[in-house]
C-alpha cells in the first residue's frame, strides 16, 4: 500500500492528467509503466512519473528494512534535486518543473492542515486537569490545548515548562544527555509541531521563555545540535538543578566533602554531629554550587577559573563573621516557678547558626574580572524558576541581616 498516494495524486492532477496511476507492488512495475500508453507522453509526465517511482521505491525499502530515518520528506526533495540536475533540461524547463512541484506541495500542505483542523475539532478532551489535578479551562490564559493521536490534552503552561526543563537539562554525572520531551499522560513524544505550538504560545502570551527551550528552538529542535552548541550552558543548569532541588540526604555528604576540601580555610569551624542537617544544607547550597562549578564545569572557561577563587573568598567571609558556627551550646537560665518563690535553673541545648548571607559576602580586593565573574555566577540564579516545594533555599537570605555593628536584628532572630 502506497502511503503517499495523496501526494502522487496531487502531482498528476497539476500535470493535467485525467487518469491517475500509482506504482504497483510488483518488482518490475509493468502495470505502472503501461499507464503511460493512455496519457500524452510529455516531458513533464515522464520525469514526474520516474520521480514518483523512485520516491515510492525508496520509502518501500525503508519500511521493509524497518528503518526510522530518513523521513519521507527527505526522499521527496532528494529525488526532486536529481530531476532538476538533469543536464539535458533547459533553464525554462527546470523552472516549470519546480513550479509544478511547489504548487503540488502547497496543495498537499493545505489538505494536511484541513485534515488536522477537522481531527482537532472533532477530538474530545481526555485530560482537563493539571498535574496537581486542578480543573482547567481552555479559556484560561495560561492553558494550552495540544492534539495528540486522536485526543486533545489540556496543559497549564507552567507544567509544560517544568517538563521541558527537566528533559532538556538531564545530565547524569553532569554529562549532557537530554531526554525526549514527552506527554506525561500517554508517554508519547511531542512532535516538532507540538513543540512549535508550545514555543509560540509562550512567546505570544508573553510568558518568560525558559532559556533551555529557547536554545532548543534555535537548534530547530535537533537534539544533537542542541548538545553541541550548548554543552556549557546545559551543564550549568544541571548543576543548579541538582544543588537547589536535591533532597538534604543527598547533599549533606557533599557539604561535608566541600568543608573538608577547604579545611585550611574552615579549620576554625567545628560542625557538631547533631547540628540540624537540613539547616546546614540550606545555608551551604550557594557555596556548594560554586564548589560543583569549580569541580565539574568546562575547564578553561571564566566561570571555572573564577568559581574556585570566589568560593575561597566567600568561605573566608563566612568564617570571619562567626567562627563559632555549628557548635553546640548549653544555655542555662534561672526560672521562677509560678505560685512559688522557688527558683529553678533550666538548661537548653542550642546550636550556633548565625551566619552571613551568601550574597552579602564581600570578596577581598575585588577586581573588574572578579566582579564580572561573580555577577555571572550569582545572577544566573534569576534565570530559572524552581518549585517552591523543591527549592529549600528560600530562607537562606532571609535568616539574618547585618547591621553596621555586625549584630543581628531582633526581627531576624525571630
C-alpha positions as CSV (number, residue, x, y, z in Angstrom):
1,X,0.0,0.0,0.0
2,X,1.4,3.4,-1.0
3,X,1.5,5.8,1.9
4,X,1.9,8.9,-0.2
5,X,-1.0,8.3,-2.7
6,X,-2.4,11.7,-1.9
7,X,0.8,13.5,-2.9
8,X,1.1,11.4,-6.1
9,X,-2.5,12.2,-7.0
10,X,-2.0,16.0,-6.5
11,X,1.1,16.0,-8.7
12,X,-0.7,14.2,-11.5
13,X,-3.7,16.5,-11.2
14,X,-1.5,19.5,-11.6
15,X,0.1,17.9,-14.6
16,X,-3.3,17.8,-16.2
17,X,-3.7,14.0,-16.3
18,X,-7.3,12.8,-16.4
19,X,-6.3,9.3,-15.3
20,X,-4.4,8.9,-12.1
21,X,-2.0,6.0,-11.7
22,X,0.2,4.8,-8.8
23,X,3.3,2.5,-8.5
24,X,2.2,-1.2,-8.1
25,X,3.8,-3.7,-5.7
26,X,5.4,-5.8,-8.5
27,X,9.2,-5.9,-8.9
28,X,9.2,-4.7,-12.5
29,X,6.4,-2.1,-12.2
30,X,4.9,-3.3,-15.5
31,X,1.4,-2.2,-14.7
32,X,2.7,1.2,-13.6
33,X,4.5,1.9,-16.9
34,X,1.6,0.5,-19.0
35,X,-0.4,3.5,-17.9
36,X,1.9,5.8,-19.9
37,X,0.2,4.5,-23.1
38,X,-3.0,6.1,-22.1
39,X,-1.7,9.6,-21.4
40,X,0.3,12.1,-23.5
41,X,4.0,11.3,-23.4
42,X,5.2,14.8,-22.4
43,X,8.5,15.5,-20.8
44,X,6.7,16.5,-17.5
45,X,4.8,13.3,-17.4
46,X,7.9,11.1,-18.0
47,X,10.1,13.0,-15.5
48,X,7.5,13.1,-12.7
49,X,6.4,9.5,-13.5
50,X,10.0,8.4,-12.9
51,X,10.2,10.7,-9.8
52,X,7.1,9.1,-8.2
53,X,8.6,5.7,-8.9
54,X,11.9,6.5,-7.3
55,X,10.3,8.1,-4.2
56,X,7.9,5.2,-3.7
57,X,10.7,2.6,-4.1
58,X,12.9,4.3,-1.5
59,X,10.1,4.6,1.0
60,X,9.1,0.9,0.5
61,X,12.7,-0.2,1.1
62,X,12.9,1.8,4.2
63,X,9.7,0.2,5.6
64,X,10.8,-3.3,4.7
65,X,14.1,-2.7,6.5
66,X,12.3,-1.1,9.4
67,X,14.4,2.0,9.2
68,X,13.3,5.1,11.2
69,X,15.4,7.6,9.2
70,X,15.4,9.4,6.9
71,X,11.8,10.5,6.8
72,X,9.6,10.6,3.7
73,X,10.2,14.3,3.2
74,X,13.9,13.7,2.7
75,X,13.2,11.4,-0.2
76,X,10.7,13.9,-1.8
77,X,13.3,16.6,-2.0
78,X,16.3,14.3,-2.7
79,X,14.8,12.9,-5.9
80,X,13.4,16.3,-6.9
81,X,17.0,17.6,-6.8
82,X,18.1,14.7,-9.1
83,X,15.3,15.6,-11.6
84,X,16.3,19.3,-11.6
85,X,20.0,18.4,-12.1
86,X,19.4,16.6,-15.4
87,X,21.9,18.1,-17.8
88,X,19.6,17.8,-20.7
89,X,16.9,20.2,-19.2
90,X,16.8,23.8,-20.2
91,X,16.6,26.5,-17.5
92,X,12.9,27.2,-18.6
93,X,12.0,23.5,-18.2
94,X,13.6,23.4,-14.7
95,X,11.6,26.4,-13.6
96,X,8.4,24.8,-15.0
97,X,9.1,21.5,-13.1
98,X,9.9,23.3,-9.9
99,X,6.7,25.4,-10.2
100,X,4.6,22.2,-10.6
101,X,6.3,20.7,-7.6
102,X,5.8,23.8,-5.4
103,X,2.2,24.1,-6.4
104,X,1.6,20.5,-5.6
105,X,3.4,20.8,-2.3
106,X,1.4,23.8,-1.4
107,X,-1.9,22.0,-2.2
108,X,-0.7,19.0,-0.1
109,X,0.0,21.2,2.9
110,X,-3.4,22.9,2.6
111,X,-5.1,19.5,2.7
112,X,-2.9,18.4,5.6
113,X,-3.9,21.5,7.5
114,X,-7.6,20.9,6.7
115,X,-7.4,17.3,7.9
116,X,-5.6,18.4,11.1
117,X,-8.2,21.1,11.9
118,X,-11.0,18.6,11.3
119,X,-9.4,16.0,13.6
120,X,-8.6,18.7,16.2
121,X,-12.2,20.0,16.3
122,X,-13.7,16.5,16.4
123,X,-11.4,15.2,19.0
124,X,-12.5,15.0,22.6
125,X,-10.6,16.5,25.6
126,X,-9.5,13.5,27.5
127,X,-7.4,15.4,30.1
128,X,-8.9,18.5,31.6
129,X,-6.8,18.8,34.8
130,X,-3.2,19.9,35.5
131,X,-0.6,17.7,37.1
132,X,-2.0,18.6,40.6
133,X,-5.5,17.6,39.5
134,X,-6.8,21.1,39.4
135,X,-9.6,21.6,36.8
136,X,-8.5,23.5,33.7
137,X,-10.5,25.6,31.2
138,X,-9.3,26.1,27.6
139,X,-10.3,29.8,28.0
140,X,-7.7,30.4,30.7
141,X,-4.7,32.5,29.6
142,X,-2.1,30.0,30.8
143,X,-3.8,26.9,29.4
144,X,-2.8,25.3,26.1
145,X,-4.6,22.6,24.2
146,X,-2.4,20.0,22.4
147,X,-3.8,17.5,19.9
148,X,-2.0,14.2,20.0
149,X,-3.1,10.9,18.5
150,X,-6.9,11.2,18.4
151,X,-7.5,13.2,21.6
152,X,-6.9,16.7,23.0
153,X,-4.9,17.4,26.2
154,X,-5.1,20.5,28.3
155,X,-1.9,21.6,30.0
156,X,-1.0,24.5,32.3
157,X,1.9,26.1,30.5
158,X,4.0,26.2,33.7
159,X,3.7,22.4,34.0
160,X,4.9,22.1,30.4
161,X,7.9,24.4,31.2
162,X,8.9,22.1,34.1
163,X,8.7,19.0,31.9
164,X,10.7,20.7,29.2
165,X,13.4,22.0,31.5
166,X,13.6,18.6,33.3
167,X,14.0,16.8,30.0
168,X,16.5,19.2,28.3
169,X,18.7,19.5,31.4
170,X,19.0,15.8,32.1
171,X,22.7,15.3,32.8
172,X,23.8,12.1,34.6
173,X,27.0,12.9,36.4
174,X,26.8,16.3,34.8
175,X,27.2,15.0,31.3
176,X,24.6,16.4,28.9
177,X,22.1,13.7,27.9
178,X,18.7,15.5,27.1
179,X,15.7,13.2,27.1
180,X,12.8,13.4,24.6
181,X,10.0,15.7,25.7
182,X,7.0,13.5,26.3
183,X,3.4,13.8,27.1
184,X,3.1,12.6,30.8
185,X,-0.4,11.2,30.2
186,X,0.4,8.9,27.3
187,X,4.2,8.8,27.3
188,X,4.3,9.8,23.6
189,X,7.0,12.1,22.4
190,X,5.9,15.6,21.4
191,X,6.4,16.2,17.7
192,X,8.0,19.3,16.2
193,X,4.5,20.6,15.6
194,X,3.7,20.3,19.3
195,X,7.0,21.9,20.3
196,X,6.5,24.8,17.9
197,X,2.9,25.3,19.2
198,X,4.2,25.4,22.8
199,X,7.0,27.8,21.9
200,X,4.8,30.3,20.1
201,X,2.2,30.0,22.8
202,X,4.8,31.1,25.4
203,X,6.0,33.8,23.1
204,X,2.7,35.3,22.2
205,X,1.3,35.2,25.7
206,X,4.4,37.0,26.9
207,X,5.4,34.4,29.5
208,X,9.1,34.1,30.4
209,X,10.7,31.8,27.9
210,X,12.8,29.0,29.6
211,X,16.4,29.6,28.4
212,X,16.9,26.0,27.6
213,X,13.8,25.8,25.4
214,X,14.8,29.0,23.6
215,X,18.2,27.4,22.7
216,X,16.4,24.2,21.7
217,X,14.2,26.2,19.4
218,X,17.2,27.9,17.8
219,X,18.7,24.4,17.2
220,X,15.5,23.5,15.2
221,X,14.6,21.0,18.0
222,X,17.6,18.9,16.9
223,X,19.0,17.2,20.0
224,X,22.5,16.6,18.6
225,X,22.9,20.2,17.5
226,X,21.4,21.4,20.8
227,X,24.0,19.5,22.8
228,X,26.9,20.5,20.6
229,X,26.0,24.2,20.7
230,X,25.1,24.4,24.4
231,X,27.2,21.9,26.4
232,X,28.4,24.5,28.9
233,X,25.0,26.0,29.5
234,X,23.3,22.6,29.9
235,X,25.9,21.6,32.5
236,X,25.4,24.9,34.3
237,X,21.7,24.3,34.5
238,X,22.2,20.7,35.6
239,X,24.5,21.8,38.5
240,X,21.9,24.4,39.6
241,X,19.0,22.0,39.4
242,X,21.0,19.4,41.4
243,X,22.1,21.8,44.1
244,X,18.7,23.6,44.6
245,X,16.3,20.7,44.0
246,X,18.0,17.7,45.6
247,X,17.0,16.4,49.0
248,X,19.0,17.1,52.1
249,X,20.2,13.5,52.5
250,X,21.8,13.6,49.0
251,X,23.6,17.0,49.6
252,X,24.7,16.6,53.2
253,X,27.7,14.3,52.3
254,X,28.7,16.8,49.5
255,X,28.6,19.7,52.0
256,X,30.9,17.7,54.4
257,X,33.2,16.9,51.5
258,X,33.3,20.6,50.5
259,X,34.2,21.7,54.0
260,X,36.9,19.1,54.2
261,X,38.3,20.2,50.9
262,X,38.7,23.7,52.2
263,X,39.8,22.7,55.7
264,X,42.7,25.1,55.7
265,X,40.2,27.9,55.5
266,X,37.4,26.4,57.6
267,X,39.7,25.0,60.3
268,X,38.3,27.3,63.0
269,X,34.8,25.9,62.4
270,X,33.6,22.7,64.0
271,X,30.2,21.4,62.9
272,X,28.7,19.4,65.7
273,X,27.4,16.0,64.6
274,X,23.9,16.9,66.0
275,X,23.7,20.1,64.1
276,X,20.4,20.0,62.0
277,X,21.4,18.6,58.6
278,X,18.6,20.4,56.7
279,X,19.6,23.8,58.1
280,X,23.3,23.2,57.3
281,X,22.5,22.1,53.7
282,X,20.2,25.1,53.1
283,X,22.8,27.5,54.3
284,X,25.6,25.9,52.2
285,X,23.6,25.4,48.9
286,X,25.1,28.6,47.2
287,X,28.6,27.6,48.3
288,X,28.0,24.1,47.1
289,X,27.0,25.4,43.7
290,X,30.4,27.2,43.4
291,X,32.1,24.1,44.6
292,X,30.4,21.9,41.8
293,X,31.1,24.6,39.2
294,X,34.8,24.5,40.1
295,X,34.8,20.7,40.1
296,X,32.7,19.9,37.0
297,X,32.4,22.9,34.8
298,X,34.3,23.0,31.4
299,X,37.9,23.6,32.3
300,X,39.4,26.8,30.9
301,X,36.3,28.8,31.0
302,X,35.9,32.0,33.0
303,X,33.3,30.5,35.3
304,X,35.5,27.5,36.1
305,X,38.6,29.7,36.8
306,X,36.7,32.3,38.9
307,X,34.4,29.9,40.9
308,X,37.2,28.4,43.0
309,X,38.7,31.7,44.0
310,X,35.3,33.3,44.7
311,X,34.4,30.3,46.8
312,X,37.5,30.8,48.9
313,X,36.7,34.5,49.4
314,X,33.1,33.6,50.4
315,X,34.2,31.0,52.9
316,X,36.7,33.4,54.4
317,X,33.9,36.0,54.9
318,X,31.7,33.2,56.4
319,X,34.3,32.2,58.9
320,X,35.2,35.8,59.7
321,X,31.6,36.6,60.5
322,X,31.1,33.8,63.1
323,X,34.0,31.4,63.9
324,X,31.7,29.6,66.3
325,X,29.2,28.5,63.7
326,X,27.9,24.9,64.0
327,X,28.9,24.5,67.7
328,X,26.5,23.1,70.3
329,X,25.8,25.4,73.2
330,X,24.3,24.8,76.6
331,X,22.3,27.8,77.8
332,X,21.2,27.8,81.5
333,X,18.5,30.3,82.7
334,X,17.1,30.9,86.1
335,X,13.3,30.5,86.0
336,X,10.8,31.0,88.8
337,X,8.0,28.5,89.3
338,X,4.5,30.0,89.3
339,X,2.8,30.4,92.6
340,X,6.1,29.8,94.4
341,X,9.1,31.7,95.4
342,X,11.4,28.8,94.4
343,X,13.8,29.4,91.5
344,X,15.0,26.6,89.2
345,X,17.8,26.5,86.7
346,X,16.6,25.3,83.3
347,X,19.2,24.2,80.7
348,X,18.5,24.1,76.9
349,X,20.7,23.0,74.1
350,X,21.1,25.2,71.1
351,X,23.3,25.4,68.0
352,X,25.1,28.5,66.8
353,X,23.7,29.0,63.3
354,X,24.4,32.8,62.9
355,X,25.9,33.3,59.5
356,X,26.4,36.0,56.9
357,X,24.1,35.6,53.9
358,X,25.8,34.3,50.8
359,X,25.0,37.4,48.7
360,X,26.3,39.7,51.5
361,X,29.8,38.2,51.5
362,X,32.2,40.8,50.2
363,X,35.3,39.4,48.3
364,X,38.6,41.0,49.4
365,X,40.3,43.3,46.9
366,X,37.8,42.7,44.1
367,X,38.9,43.3,40.5
368,X,36.8,44.0,37.5
369,X,37.2,40.4,36.3
370,X,36.2,39.2,39.8
371,X,33.1,41.2,39.8
372,X,32.1,40.1,36.3
373,X,32.7,36.5,37.2
374,X,30.8,36.8,40.4
375,X,27.8,38.5,38.8
376,X,27.7,35.9,36.0
377,X,27.6,33.1,38.6
378,X,25.2,34.7,41.1
379,X,22.8,36.3,38.8
380,X,22.2,33.2,36.7
381,X,20.0,32.0,39.6
382,X,17.4,34.5,38.5
383,X,17.2,32.9,35.0
384,X,15.4,29.8,36.3
385,X,12.3,29.1,38.3
386,X,12.3,26.3,40.8
387,X,9.4,24.7,42.6
388,X,8.5,26.3,45.8
389,X,8.2,22.8,47.3
390,X,11.5,21.7,45.9
391,X,13.5,24.8,46.4
392,X,14.7,24.7,50.0
393,X,16.9,27.8,49.6
394,X,14.2,30.3,50.1
395,X,15.1,31.1,53.7
396,X,18.8,31.5,53.2
397,X,18.9,35.2,52.6
398,X,16.1,35.9,55.0
399,X,17.7,34.2,58.0
400,X,19.7,37.1,59.1
401,X,20.7,40.6,58.1
402,X,23.8,42.6,59.2
403,X,23.7,45.9,60.9
404,X,26.6,48.3,61.0
405,X,27.8,46.8,64.2
406,X,27.8,43.3,62.8
407,X,24.9,42.1,65.0
408,X,21.6,40.5,64.1
409,X,18.4,42.5,64.5
410,X,15.6,41.2,66.7
411,X,13.3,40.7,63.8
412,X,15.9,38.4,62.0
413,X,16.5,36.4,65.2
414,X,12.8,35.6,65.3
